[in-house]
């Protein structure tokens, strides 16, 4: 590993494609847990690094899990349906 590769790894972590499934999930859990604090209190550079790393990790997860379970409530149609239900409860449906 040359000096540039070492610096790159220190800044962004291990290439997500080299992580096993369990390591990838741990990395995703960590980055999602730290997201709010980075957004609120991190420097511009920290936020850019966080955005880049999150995109790498999420991209790898999606590449490995193209047929992942999609919850109906997490789609546009599901969100519209939830909205209708709320309106029905308020007597606006």
Secondary structure, 3 states (H helix, E strand, C coil): CCHHHHHHHHHHCCCHHHCCHHHHHHHHHHHHHHHHHHHHHCCHHHHHHHHHHHHHHHHHHHHHCCCCCCCHHHCHHHHHHHHHHHHHHCCCC
